Amino acid sequence: MYQEQATLRLISNSLLIGGIALIFLIGAIAWLVARQAVTPVRRAASVAQRLEAGDLGERMPVSGEDDLARLATSFNSMADSLQTQIRQLEALSRVQQRFVSDVSHELRTPLTTVRMAADLIHDSRQEFTVPVARSAELLSGELDRFEELLADLLEISRFDAGFAALDTEPVDLEELVDRVVLGARPLAERRGSALILERATGDAEADVDPRRVERIIRNLVVNAVEHGEGRPICIAVEGNETAVAVLVEDHGVGLRPGEAGLVFNRFWRADPARARHTGGTGLGLAISLEDAHLHHGWLQAWGMPGEGARFRLTLPRRQDLPIGESPLPLVPRGVEEDAE
């Protein structure tokens, strides 16, 4: 049986070699097919990432007439459409920004003339009849509000155009809060609200733009007085290793669910029928949010209907130092425990 055994060994070796060769051949074919199928997908993912990064001119190469080629063609058509729409929106945004800026600047000249005439009439109101004197007072008050609105529109246009810049210096936030409280106290007394200041237990100094931060705090305090329903307004200042925070809390009408993110929208009001007592422009909180972002800080809101609202400003101690954690809680501790 030696010859038969030799034949069987030859057949077995041939089958083994042929099987190994077949496996390698099938693997090579599968690798080539997978590469042809995966490479366009990877290329599409790479192009999509570059589009996401802002390179709107990126497109996928198209070769052949298979399904992947049709996918690349559709992808390029979608990218062309998105690029056209984005450019149209950018052009419209630039036109709107330019319009707001130009109108604000052009209105300053006639407003100055009207202001001079209104001041002259207001100074002579004692010589008029009661209705005319009251009209002179209303005219002066509305001109003040008009000037504030123009100033806010100019500031918003600077933010939109990317021209806003910081002029930072070491500032003690407690001093800024003291100035704001002193200026807002007459308004709070007229509204029947007491301003309660909780001072920091440690250092509250940070590198900030004092003009912008004081404007943020003033907007928060005046807004709290406006919506505080004559109840006390609490203002707290605190700092930690990386940040300094100011918390303004009222106990008035509060915020409904979902409104905490809307209060910083331009001209947004929770209740359009609610009368304003402080003559706000509707842009104060929007400008405050932009000022906080310019400092790489946070401006956040929280509230409950009928329980009041809390606004927290958190700023880094230095512009090159990221905020680790805010020194003051945004949500009251009792509410956090109830939620848990």
Secondary structure by P-SEA (a helix, b strand, c coil): caaaaaaaaaaaaaaaaaaaaaaaaaaaaaaaaaaaaaaaaaaaaaaaaaaaaccccbbbbbccccaaaaaaaaaaaaaaaaaaaaaaaaaaaaaaaaaaaaaaaaaaaaaaaaaaaaaaaaaacccccaaaaaaaaaaaaaaaaaaaaaaaaaaaaaaaacccccccccccaaaaaaaaaaaaaaaaaaacbbbbbbbbccccccccaaaaaaaaaaaaaaaaaacccccbbbbbbbccccccbbbbbbccccccccccccccccccccccccccccccccaaaaaaaaaaaaacbbbbbbbccccbbbbbbbbbccccccccccccccccaaaaaaac
